[in-house]
């Protein structure tokens, strides 16, 4: 029944629209001739309700296709309708919490958010339909920060929904990361959005994502020797053959260290999948810093990367790695090489190398010219890092 309803709605929307004559009787965007705002909103509500039916993935998939059709419809201009925005966000929130969605349906769901972000990127003037900031002032204390965080998620839920999926693999992660990149780009056209991004938890969640994906990587990595036999399943830490062994080791009596039984081989599908996801997230960070025109947003992101990834995650993993425990040094150096080869943005490279080498990190944003909200957020981040890691 639900599928028939969605099919009939899609067939109606695909019909060639009749262009009404210009004049006082013309209808506003997003409203078909003779349809009242309340009736249109009821269609949104009904579609979202049917698509949110528990344990009915077919209905959810049909609702996704229905909303996607409305997003791509140029004549109706539905993305400029606040009623459509509210119902779509409500539907995505409900559908994303369902544990029964398969990978394809989940990817199509996040593609809806990507589609909206792409439309907002092309039409900056309709941002106010999806972004409704409240006149809330951040003063820096703990209670104010908690209240602010709760309010932010309702002011621009599109970004928070995308943030939930930026660390995912495959199409889901690709759509989420690109959509979030488009939203951050919009800050160059909206001072209120720039201020919102600086005050929100976006930088915290993005930097935490780096640590989460890094922690997901295997602590021990083993490489099969080049001279191994076809049926040889043994794993060793070093990657060179006996004939190509470096002279300093060839004259040594030490044996090649054996890898632990739980070590992953560098060519295993699981290892490669996790490493590719981590690398995709590194590329996403670089794209954000390259495309973002706001120096204050960039500095906020770099501050959080420093205090939530470089200090508590990456640097300790280097210090604690060893070449005698069977693979942790190989793993850590492999991941560090991945970071340094992927990041080419000057700020990312400078922050990473300066911290690793113990050099003072220079902040590009002048404290005298920075906004009070930026300075408050930076003080909060510095204080948090000192409490946890020092």
Beta strands, then each sheet from edge to edge (+ up, - down):
strand 1: 221-222
strand 2: 264-265
sheet 1: 1+ 2+
end
